[in-house]
């Protein structure tokens, strides 16, 4: 009996092995849901702090919840290793997020998306974030359609994807 080899799976495993073996800093995207319990936010903040403290460049977006916790941790470790890409202009961000975002050194706004719905702008923003990273860490619920689609797109682009579910 012959066993078929799934080439895309081999490619993904080879990419994961290469990423694990890489000793230098990586470009890691950290994305996730806005609706996150405070205890989870603390864990995400500690993770981003440790990732940046280890010399990795962290890329995220500007939403509340997961992304805000990632920003907080990265800013404590080394603000120069953090890039935040907004789905729209800074003016379109909620007031409670703006104070934090104004402190970010590498802030990328997308005012050309201001006329889009937040869901459409977020999907485009996530695509840009994935295009800049080597690895994606995502925190989502099973019904987080935009985030799950982003993970699938990242896998198709041969990024290493680590997906954590809140539920």
MOBELPE-V562135 format. One record per backbone hydrogen bond with DSSP energy under -1.0 kcal/mol. NH is the residue of the N-H (numbers start at 1). CO is the residue of the C=O. Records with the same first field share a line. If there is no record, write none. Layout:
NH: CO  CO
//
This chain:
7: 5
10: 6
11: 7
12: 8
13: 9
14: 10
15: 11
16: 12
17: 13
18: 14
19: 15
20: 16
21: 17
22: 18
28: 57
29: 135
30: 59
31: 137
33: 139
36: 34
41: 37
42: 38
43: 39
44: 40
45: 41
46: 42
47: 43
48: 44
49: 45
50: 46
51: 47
52: 48
53: 49
54: 50
55: 52
56: 51
57: 26
58: 81
59: 28
60: 83
66: 33
69: 65
70: 66
71: 67
72: 68
73: 69
74: 70
75: 71
76: 72
77: 73
78: 74
81: 78
82: 79
83: 58
84: 106
85: 60
86: 108
92: 89
93: 90
97: 94
98: 94
101: 97
102: 98
103: 100
104: 101
107: 105
108: 84
110: 88
113: 110
114: 111
116: 113
121: 117
122: 118
123: 119
124: 120
125: 121
126: 122
127: 123
128: 124
129: 125
130: 126
131: 127
133: 130
134: 27
135: 27
136: 160
137: 29
138: 162
139: 31
140: 164
144: 141
145: 143
148: 144
149: 145
150: 146
151: 147
152: 148
153: 149
154: 150
155: 151
156: 152
157: 153
158: 155
159: 154
160: 134
162: 136
164: 138
166: 140
//
